[in-house]
């Protein structure tokens, strides 16, 4: 099968796909990845080492030539039974191209809630959204969503009644959470002492994650706790803007930009006391699930789907429009809360465990292939 993504860098969707790739039944399922870039990405080497292919198709456009370029890009790899598209509304363009290429199963997968952006879209943008939704309606044979909010964002109710798409929750790998962690050593890497309050955030530095508000919250915490620190894990287009905000508030010595990391679980377990997640929109953020598996309290935006609340004792939801001082108060109240073993068990027993997520995805693939005419099913 062929997964279509922007780029296989570290991010929620891409990390979930890598979790799936490491655990899927390789005797029955082979994954290749078509990416809309010609730049190398974090996960490329692991994919290729496992026998998968990275197929570059840079500079994608909604024009009719996408189907021609798509066919040309995949021609060398042979035929695919399934194309699984993860590029939101552009999945309509991908599904049409896959249909033209003769691929029988075409999956459009919504990973995020973009309703805020859609509400503010220009007339031209709205026309594009309606066009791609119509293409998904016509050419996608399966429609998936990471959460209810992500689903209604892409599959608008007037065109896609609820029975026309299905939920497929992400899952996280719980094995790293059982590894012993030297918290003192992890904190020392960033200059944190054992006694310091460390607030953490894991996510790309982009508009959706609302780092501007996060800095305001941390500034309010810092005014009450002179030793508090903020650890930001991730990279993105707003790095310079966020850094400027940190400097302007005199917090440069107390905010650490850790960049993209392959050891997020280690940092959560060893360095962080509280995770703050004030997103403006989301799908089903892996970082929030990972924080709960680590037993950490999470102060969370009310705009994030409640499906992510696996350990209710650890979750505090606040209005993202609320005063940062209120968020800071909640953070300080939760600084000593921990539920390590019991929290991990709850995540393990939920659909947000990668083992269940992989089984659910395999069942989607098998059901889609089973519905093909006999000849196509036999080929698959």
C-alpha positions in Angstrom: 0.0 0.0 0.0 1.0 3.6 -0.6 0.8 6.2 2.1 0.6 9.8 0.9 2.0 12.5 3.3 3.7 15.9 3.1 7.0 14.7 4.5 8.0 11.9 6.9 9.4 14.2 9.6 8.7 14.0 13.3 5.1 15.0 13.9 1.9 13.4 15.2 0.7 11.7 12.0 4.2 10.7 10.9 5.1 9.3 14.3 1.9 7.3 14.4 2.6 5.9 11.0 6.1 4.8 12.1 4.6 3.1 15.2 2.3 1.3 12.8 5.1 0.4 10.4 7.2 -1.1 13.2 4.3 -3.4 14.3 2.2 -4.2 11.3 2.3 -7.7 9.9 5.0 -7.4 7.3 4.1 -10.7 5.8 0.7 -9.3 4.7 1.2 -5.5 4.5 4.0 -3.6 2.7 4.2 0.2 3.1 5.7 2.7 0.7 5.4 6.5 1.1 4.8 9.1 -1.5 5.9 12.5 -0.1 5.3 16.0 -1.4 8.9 17.1 -1.1 12.3 16.3 -2.5 14.0 17.0 0.9 15.2 14.3 3.2 13.2 13.8 6.4 13.8 12.2 9.8 12.1 8.9 9.2 13.3 8.2 5.6 16.3 6.1 6.5 14.3 3.8 8.8 11.6 3.3 6.1 14.1 2.4 3.5 16.1 0.1 5.8 12.9 -1.8 6.4 12.3 -2.3 2.7 9.9 0.6 2.1 10.3 3.2 -0.6 10.2 7.0 -0.4 8.7 8.3 -3.6 9.1 12.1 -4.0 6.5 14.1 -5.8 7.5 17.7 -4.9 5.4 20.9 -5.4 2.0 19.3 -5.6 -0.8 21.4 -7.1 -4.5 20.8 -7.4 -4.3 21.0 -11.2 -5.3 18.2 -13.5 -1.6 17.3 -14.1 -1.3 16.0 -10.5 -2.8 12.7 -11.7 -0.3 12.4 -14.5 2.6 13.2 -12.2 1.3 10.8 -9.6 1.2 7.9 -12.1 4.6 8.7 -13.3 6.0 8.8 -9.8 4.7 5.4 -8.8 5.2 3.6 -12.1 8.6 2.3 -11.2 7.2 0.7 -8.0 4.6 -1.4 -9.7 0.9 -1.5 -8.7 -0.7 -0.8 -5.3 -3.8 -2.2 -3.9 -4.4 0.7 -1.5 -3.5 4.3 -1.4 -3.9 5.8 2.1 -3.9 9.7 1.9 -3.1 11.8 5.0 -3.1 15.3 3.5 -6.6 16.4 4.6 -8.5 18.2 1.8 -5.8 17.5 -0.7 -6.8 13.9 -0.3 -9.5 14.5 -2.8 -6.9 15.3 -5.4 -4.9 12.2 -4.4 -8.0 10.0 -4.5 -8.8 11.1 -8.0 -5.2 10.5 -9.1 -5.2 7.0 -7.5 -8.5 6.2 -9.3 -6.9 7.3 -12.6 -3.9 5.0 -11.8 -6.2 2.1 -11.3 -5.7 1.7 -7.5 -8.9 0.0 -6.2 -8.9 1.1 -2.5 -8.5 4.8 -1.9 -8.5 6.1 1.7 -9.0 9.7 2.8 -7.8 10.1 6.4 -8.5 13.3 8.4 -6.0 13.9 11.2 -6.9 17.4 12.4 -9.8 19.8 13.0 -9.4 22.7 10.6 -12.8 24.2 11.1 -11.4 27.4 12.6 -9.3 27.9 9.4 -12.2 27.0 7.2 -14.4 29.5 8.9 -11.9 32.3 8.1 -11.1 31.1 4.5 -11.3 33.4 1.5 -13.8 32.9 -1.3 -11.2 31.2 -3.4 -10.1 28.9 -0.6 -13.7 27.9 0.1 -14.2 27.0 -3.5 -11.1 24.7 -3.3 -12.5 23.1 -0.1 -15.8 22.4 -1.7 -14.1 21.0 -4.8 -11.8 18.6 -2.8 -14.7 17.5 -0.7 -16.7 16.6 -3.8 -13.6 14.6 -5.1 -13.4 12.8 -1.8 -17.1 12.0 -2.1 -16.6 10.6 -5.6 -13.2 8.9 -5.5 -12.4 7.9 -1.9 -13.7 4.4 -1.1 -12.9 4.6 2.6 -13.0 7.7 4.9 -11.2 7.7 8.3 -10.8 10.2 11.0 -8.5 10.4 14.1 -11.3 12.0 16.2 -14.9 13.1 15.9 -13.8 16.7 15.4 -11.2 15.8 12.8 -14.0 13.8 11.0 -16.6 16.6 10.8 -13.9 19.0 9.8 -13.1 17.1 6.5 -16.3 15.2 6.0 -18.9 18.0 6.3 -22.2 16.6 7.5 -24.2 17.9 4.5 -22.2 15.7 2.2 -21.0 12.9 4.5 -23.6 11.7 7.0 -21.9 10.1 10.0 -22.3 6.5 8.7 -20.1 7.4 5.7 -16.9 7.7 7.7 -15.3 5.9 10.6 -13.1 6.6 13.6 -9.6 5.2 13.8 -7.8 6.4 16.9 -4.1 6.8 17.1 -2.1 4.6 19.4 1.2 5.1 21.2 4.0 2.6 21.9 4.0 1.9 25.6 7.3 0.0 25.8 9.5 3.1 26.2 7.5 4.1 29.3 8.7 0.9 31.2 12.4 1.7 30.7 14.3 3.0 33.8 14.9 6.7 33.6 17.6 8.7 35.5 15.6 11.8 36.1 18.6 13.7 37.5 20.7 13.0 34.5 18.0 14.0 32.1 17.4 17.3 33.9 21.1 18.0 34.0 21.2 17.9 30.2 19.1 21.0 30.1 20.5 22.7 33.3 17.4 21.9 35.4 17.8 21.0 39.1 15.9 18.3 40.8 13.7 20.9 42.6 12.8 23.1 39.7 9.2 23.1 38.3 9.6 22.2 34.6 6.6 22.8 32.3 6.8 20.9 29.0 5.3 21.2 25.6 5.7 18.8 22.7 4.6 19.9 19.2 5.5 21.6 16.0 6.1 25.3 16.4 3.2 26.4 14.3 -0.1 28.4 14.6 -2.2 25.5 15.8 -0.2 24.8 18.9 -0.7 28.4 20.2 2.8 29.0 21.5 2.2 32.7 21.9 -0.4 31.9 24.6 1.9 29.3 26.1 4.6 31.9 26.6 2.1 34.2 28.3 1.1 31.3 30.6 4.7 30.5 31.5 5.4 34.2 32.1 2.6 34.2 34.7 4.0 31.0 36.3 7.5 32.6 36.3 6.3 35.6 38.2 5.2 33.3 41.0 8.0 30.8 40.9 11.4 32.3 40.3 13.0 29.0 39.4 10.3 27.6 37.0 11.5 26.5 33.5 9.8 25.8 30.2 11.0 23.0 27.9 9.8 23.2 24.3 10.2 20.1 22.1 9.7 20.5 18.4 10.6 22.7 15.4 8.6 24.7 13.0 8.1 27.9 11.0 7.3 30.1 14.1 10.6 29.3 15.9 12.0 32.8 15.5 8.7 34.5 16.4 8.4 32.4 19.6 12.0 33.0 20.5 11.5 36.8 20.1 8.5 36.6 22.5 10.6 34.7 25.0 13.4 37.3 24.8 11.0 40.3 25.1 9.6 38.9 28.3 13.0 38.4 29.8 12.6 34.6 29.9 15.5 33.6 27.7 17.4 31.9 30.5 14.4 29.9 31.6 13.0 28.6 28.3 14.8 25.8 26.5 14.2 25.1 22.8 15.0 21.4 22.5 14.2 21.0 18.8 13.1 17.8 17.2 13.8 14.8 19.5 13.7 11.1 19.1 13.5 10.6 22.9 10.3 12.4 23.7 9.2 9.7 26.2 12.6 10.0 28.0 12.1 13.8 28.4 8.6 13.5 29.6 9.5 10.8 32.2 12.8 12.4 33.3 12.5 16.2 32.9 8.9 17.4 32.9 6.5 18.0 35.8 3.5 19.4 33.9 2.5 19.4 30.2 0.6 22.5 29.0 -1.2 22.2 25.7 -3.2 25.3 24.7 -3.9 24.3 21.1 -6.3 26.3 18.9 -7.2 23.2 17.0 -6.1 19.5 17.0 -7.0 16.1 15.8 -5.9 13.6 18.4 -2.6 14.8 19.8 -0.1 12.0 20.5 1.8 14.2 23.0 -1.2 14.5 25.3 -1.6 10.7 25.3 2.1 10.3 25.9 2.0 12.7 28.8 -0.7 10.7 30.5 1.2 7.5 29.9 4.1 9.2 31.7 1.7 9.9 34.6 2.0 13.7 34.1 -0.8 16.2 34.7 -1.9 18.0 31.5 -3.4 21.5 31.4 -5.3 21.3 28.1 -7.2 23.6 25.7 -11.0 23.0 25.6 -10.7 22.9 21.8 -9.0 19.5 21.9 -11.2 16.5 21.4 -12.3 14.8 24.7 -11.4 11.4 23.2 -7.8 12.1 24.3 -8.8 12.2 28.0 -7.7 8.7 28.9 -6.8 9.4 32.6 -9.3 12.0 33.8 -7.5 12.6 37.0 -4.6 14.0 35.1 -6.5 16.3 32.8 -7.6 19.9 33.4 -9.4 21.6 30.6 -9.5 25.4 30.3 -10.9 27.9 27.9 -8.1 28.9 25.5 -9.5 32.5 25.7 -9.2 32.5 29.5 -6.7 34.8 31.3 -3.2 33.2 31.3 -3.1 33.8 35.0 -5.9 31.2 35.5 -3.8 28.7 33.5 -0.8 29.5 35.6 -2.8 28.9 38.8 -3.9 25.5 37.6 -0.3 24.6 36.7 1.0 25.5 40.1 -1.8 23.6 41.8 -0.9 20.4 39.9 2.8 20.5 40.2 3.1 17.5 42.5 0.4 15.3 40.9 1.8 11.9 39.6 0.0 8.7 38.6 2.7 6.7 36.9 1.7 3.0 37.0 -2.0 3.4 37.2 -2.1 5.9 34.3 0.0 3.6 32.1 -2.4 0.8 32.7 -5.4 2.9 31.7 -3.7 3.9 28.4 -2.7 0.3 27.8 -6.3 -0.8 28.2 -7.6 1.9 25.8 -7.9 2.2 22.0 -4.9 4.6 22.2 -2.5 1.7 22.7 -0.6 1.1 19.5 -1.3 -2.6 19.5 -5.0 -1.9 19.3 -4.5 0.9 16.8 -2.5 -1.4 14.4 -5.1 -4.2 14.7 -7.9 -1.7 13.9 -6.1 -0.4 10.9 -5.3 -3.8 9.6 -9.0 -4.6 9.9 -9.9 -1.5 7.9 -7.5 -2.6 5.1 -8.8 -6.2 5.1 -12.4 -5.1 5.0 -11.7 -2.7 2.1 -10.0 -5.4 0.1 -12.7 -8.0 0.9 -15.3 -5.7 -0.7 -13.4 -5.7 -4.1 -14.7 -7.8 -7.0 -13.2 -11.3 -6.8 -10.5 -10.7 -9.4 -9.2 -7.5 -7.7 -9.5 -9.2 -4.3 -7.4 -12.1 -5.4 -4.7 -9.8 -6.8 -4.6 -7.9 -3.5 
